[in-house]
Amino acid sequence: QVQVAESGGGLVQPGGSLRLSCIRRGFIFSAYTMEWYRQAPGKQRELVARISSGGSTGYADSVKGRFTISRDNAENTVYLQMNSLKPEDTAVYYCNSVSALGLQGAWGQGTQVTVSS
């Protein structure tokens, strides 16, 4: 059974930073692509960043240059460093895994990020 726990969210002022963490256990973490998504109120969930098993990264245009995804396979953890936060970054952030066949794992409860003065 896959275990998922996202953490690190909170309230931050515009221009501030947060580091999100996501621990996922119950599968071969190192073999999977890991992704961060977010969902703002009234909007669809959107892909924010991804990191392959080999360490290649990709970002949504809206966060390029501000967010950095990384992973620690020994700790089964994926991180999202978020800098220069904007009010439009406000959302619930989720992580997920993607297998080589393109199958996503289970969703966790997410972590709330609120950017407001």
Backbone bond lengths (Angstrom), bond angles and torsions (degrees), N, CA, C in turn:
res aa  C-N    CA-C-N  psi(-1)  N-CA   C-N-CA  omega(-1)  CA-C   N-CA-C  phi
1 Q - - - 1.458 - - 1.525 109.08 -
2 V 1.347 115.24 130.23 1.453 119.90 -178.80 1.521 109.64 -77.47
3 Q 1.313 115.79 134.32 1.460 122.50 175.40 1.521 108.46 -111.16
4 V 1.341 114.76 133.32 1.463 120.72 -175.97 1.522 109.03 -129.85
5 A 1.336 115.89 135.82 1.467 118.91 175.55 1.514 108.80 -148.50
6 E 1.347 115.26 111.97 1.465 121.22 174.42 1.523 108.50 -97.17
7 S 1.336 115.99 145.18 1.460 120.45 179.92 1.525 109.68 -153.94
8 G 1.320 115.23 170.65 1.457 120.71 175.02 1.507 115.66 105.31
9 G 1.329 117.20 -5.76 1.458 119.89 179.77 1.518 111.58 -72.28
10 G 1.330 114.98 174.84 1.452 119.80 179.06 1.510 110.99 164.47
11 L 1.330 114.16 -169.42 1.461 121.76 178.39 1.528 108.53 -99.32
12 V 1.318 116.22 128.84 1.453 120.81 -178.49 1.526 108.78 -141.10
13 Q 1.314 116.44 149.57 1.463 120.89 178.07 1.522 110.76 -77.95
14 P 1.316 116.90 154.27 1.476 119.27 174.96 1.529 110.80 -53.15
15 G 1.329 115.02 137.18 1.452 120.79 -176.33 1.509 114.17 90.69
16 G 1.316 116.71 -9.22 1.455 120.90 -178.57 1.521 113.12 -82.79
17 S 1.326 115.24 -175.75 1.470 121.98 -176.51 1.515 111.18 -132.75
18 L 1.308 114.29 152.57 1.462 122.16 172.33 1.522 108.00 -144.72
19 R 1.324 115.90 153.37 1.458 121.35 174.06 1.523 108.36 -122.96
20 L 1.317 115.60 116.16 1.454 121.17 178.07 1.526 109.92 -92.52
21 S 1.327 114.69 147.28 1.466 121.18 176.96 1.516 108.80 -127.09
22 C 1.310 115.63 149.43 1.463 120.98 176.48 1.517 108.29 -142.97
23 I 1.313 115.16 118.53 1.460 121.14 175.94 1.524 108.09 -102.66
24 R 1.311 115.75 128.37 1.465 121.44 177.08 1.521 108.55 -128.96
25 R 1.316 116.18 125.55 1.465 121.53 -179.27 1.521 110.05 -127.04
26 G 1.312 115.58 160.62 1.460 120.53 176.75 1.517 113.34 106.77
27 F 1.333 116.79 7.74 1.454 120.68 177.67 1.530 107.27 -155.72
28 I 1.332 116.05 175.45 1.473 119.72 -177.95 1.522 107.83 -81.89
29 F 1.316 115.68 87.22 1.463 122.88 -172.85 1.523 111.81 -52.00
30 S 1.299 116.98 -44.53 1.470 121.08 -172.71 1.527 112.84 -65.00
31 A 1.310 117.31 -18.31 1.464 120.82 -176.15 1.521 113.31 -89.82
32 Y 1.327 116.67 -5.09 1.457 121.16 -172.26 1.523 111.93 -110.21
33 T 1.327 114.81 146.29 1.455 120.61 164.79 1.524 107.99 -71.31
34 M 1.320 115.82 140.53 1.460 121.17 179.10 1.518 108.72 -116.36
35 E 1.319 115.56 142.85 1.462 121.21 -175.89 1.526 110.70 -133.37
36 W 1.321 114.98 148.85 1.460 122.00 168.66 1.529 107.69 -112.02
37 Y 1.327 114.81 133.78 1.457 123.14 175.76 1.530 108.23 -120.60
38 R 1.312 115.11 165.56 1.456 119.56 170.45 1.528 109.38 -144.04
39 Q 1.326 114.03 153.78 1.459 120.36 178.05 1.508 108.67 -138.06
40 A 1.330 115.42 115.16 1.460 121.50 176.45 1.526 108.71 -89.18
41 P 1.329 117.41 157.98 1.468 120.33 -179.63 1.527 111.82 -55.69
42 G 1.330 115.83 128.97 1.455 120.69 177.49 1.513 115.04 77.66
43 K 1.327 117.07 5.24 1.462 120.69 -178.53 1.522 110.88 -121.71
44 Q 1.325 114.99 161.35 1.459 119.80 177.23 1.523 110.69 -75.77
45 R 1.317 115.38 155.29 1.451 120.53 175.72 1.525 108.44 -66.49
46 E 1.322 116.33 136.17 1.461 120.23 -178.52 1.523 111.01 -127.92
47 L 1.317 114.97 147.61 1.453 121.45 177.82 1.526 109.39 -76.36
48 V 1.318 115.67 129.53 1.462 121.56 -177.94 1.522 111.60 -102.87
49 A 1.335 115.95 -46.27 1.462 120.24 -176.24 1.520 109.15 -158.02
50 R 1.319 115.06 155.40 1.462 119.89 177.27 1.524 108.92 -145.17
51 I 1.341 113.91 152.69 1.457 120.21 176.79 1.520 107.19 -138.55
52 S 1.315 115.68 127.80 1.454 120.07 -177.29 1.528 110.31 -78.39
53 S 1.321 114.90 172.66 1.459 119.52 177.24 1.528 110.80 -62.29
54 G 1.314 116.75 -26.73 1.459 121.44 179.74 1.514 114.04 -89.06
55 G 1.338 116.34 -4.03 1.464 120.47 176.69 1.514 115.28 99.04
56 S 1.319 118.81 1.64 1.467 120.64 176.16 1.518 109.32 -71.10
57 T 1.323 115.69 140.33 1.460 119.95 -175.97 1.527 111.89 -120.61
58 G 1.325 114.80 157.56 1.452 121.77 175.51 1.509 109.46 -148.98
59 Y 1.339 116.72 149.60 1.459 121.08 -175.05 1.522 111.38 -136.90
60 A 1.330 114.73 151.12 1.458 119.59 169.35 1.525 108.08 -66.72
61 D 1.330 115.57 148.53 1.469 119.68 -179.27 1.530 111.73 -56.84
62 S 1.314 116.24 -33.67 1.465 120.88 -175.42 1.527 113.33 -68.04
63 V 1.331 117.77 -16.25 1.474 120.05 -176.99 1.517 113.25 -121.24
64 K 1.315 117.77 -2.38 1.462 121.24 -179.12 1.521 110.47 -57.78
65 G 1.323 115.46 134.54 1.450 120.86 -179.99 1.520 114.05 84.38
66 R 1.335 117.26 -9.79 1.467 120.72 -179.46 1.525 111.98 -116.40
67 F 1.329 117.31 -34.70 1.461 122.62 -176.95 1.528 109.38 -108.26
68 T 1.328 115.91 147.32 1.459 122.07 176.28 1.522 109.33 -135.04
69 I 1.319 116.02 124.81 1.462 121.44 176.83 1.525 108.50 -98.35
70 S 1.321 116.06 142.23 1.461 120.90 177.02 1.528 108.13 -149.09
71 R 1.319 115.97 168.78 1.456 119.35 -178.83 1.515 110.62 -143.33
72 D 1.318 115.36 152.38 1.461 123.26 174.51 1.520 106.30 -127.16
73 N 1.306 116.40 98.06 1.461 119.90 -175.30 1.531 112.24 -65.24
74 A 1.305 117.15 -31.36 1.468 120.20 179.82 1.520 111.16 -65.18
75 E 1.342 116.48 -27.91 1.467 121.59 -178.98 1.520 112.68 -104.96
76 N 1.340 117.86 5.07 1.478 121.79 -178.58 1.532 111.08 53.23
77 T 1.318 115.82 40.42 1.454 120.12 -172.89 1.529 111.26 -128.83
78 V 1.322 114.54 139.72 1.459 121.78 172.30 1.524 107.53 -118.77
79 Y 1.319 116.05 140.83 1.462 122.35 -176.92 1.526 110.78 -117.42
80 L 1.321 114.70 156.33 1.457 120.68 170.74 1.528 107.46 -135.59
81 Q 1.327 115.94 106.95 1.453 121.40 175.62 1.516 108.04 -87.17
82 M 1.334 115.59 121.76 1.460 121.05 -175.83 1.519 108.93 -117.80
83 N 1.309 116.09 116.77 1.457 122.55 179.07 1.526 110.40 -116.15
84 S 1.310 115.94 164.26 1.470 121.82 178.32 1.527 111.28 49.27
85 L 1.312 115.50 48.24 1.464 120.82 -175.21 1.513 111.94 -64.51
86 K 1.318 115.13 145.69 1.459 123.35 -179.48 1.525 108.99 -121.15
87 P 1.323 117.34 157.64 1.476 119.56 177.40 1.528 112.42 -55.59
88 E 1.315 117.78 -32.73 1.466 120.23 179.92 1.526 113.17 -72.30
89 D 1.322 117.65 -6.07 1.464 120.82 173.31 1.531 111.85 -82.77
90 T 1.321 116.40 -6.07 1.454 120.47 179.47 1.525 110.72 -61.87
91 A 1.326 116.70 124.50 1.465 121.87 -176.59 1.520 108.66 -178.64
92 V 1.320 115.02 171.46 1.459 120.75 166.12 1.525 106.72 -90.39
93 Y 1.325 116.13 129.30 1.454 122.10 -177.46 1.525 109.87 -104.44
94 Y 1.327 115.18 134.41 1.456 123.17 -178.67 1.525 110.01 -126.84
95 C 1.327 115.70 150.44 1.459 118.73 170.05 1.520 108.38 -113.26
96 N 1.312 114.88 157.04 1.457 119.46 174.87 1.515 109.04 -152.23
97 S 1.315 114.56 165.92 1.460 121.37 178.61 1.518 108.61 -112.71
98 V 1.309 115.42 153.62 1.457 121.62 177.61 1.521 108.12 -132.51
99 S 1.330 115.96 125.91 1.463 119.72 -179.94 1.524 110.15 -78.58
100 A 1.323 115.23 173.74 1.461 120.58 177.72 1.531 111.50 -62.98
101 L 1.324 116.35 -22.57 1.465 121.16 178.45 1.522 112.17 -90.55
102 G 1.330 116.52 3.23 1.456 120.36 178.05 1.506 114.98 84.43
103 L 1.312 117.53 15.43 1.465 121.37 -179.33 1.527 110.33 -89.90
104 Q 1.338 115.79 128.76 1.455 120.16 178.10 1.519 110.77 -85.24
105 G 1.336 114.32 155.10 1.452 119.86 177.22 1.515 112.03 -88.98
106 A 1.318 114.97 -165.12 1.457 120.97 -179.58 1.524 110.76 -76.52
107 W 1.333 115.34 148.54 1.459 119.93 177.20 1.532 109.75 -87.36
108 G 1.322 115.17 143.28 1.449 120.06 173.67 1.518 110.07 -91.80
109 Q 1.329 116.26 -165.72 1.465 121.04 -178.65 1.516 112.49 -86.02
110 G 1.330 116.25 -13.64 1.454 119.80 178.45 1.519 112.31 80.06
111 T 1.317 114.36 173.62 1.463 120.89 177.25 1.531 108.04 -134.95
112 Q 1.325 115.86 132.75 1.463 121.61 -174.21 1.528 110.59 -81.31
113 V 1.323 115.39 129.70 1.463 122.35 173.28 1.526 107.51 -117.56
114 T 1.317 116.16 123.73 1.453 121.34 178.70 1.520 108.75 -124.14
115 V 1.328 115.95 122.31 1.463 121.60 179.64 1.520 107.81 -111.29
116 S 1.321 115.56 110.01 1.455 120.22 -174.47 1.516 110.29 -158.39
117 S 1.314 115.70 146.89 1.456 120.24 175.22 1.520 110.49 -93.08
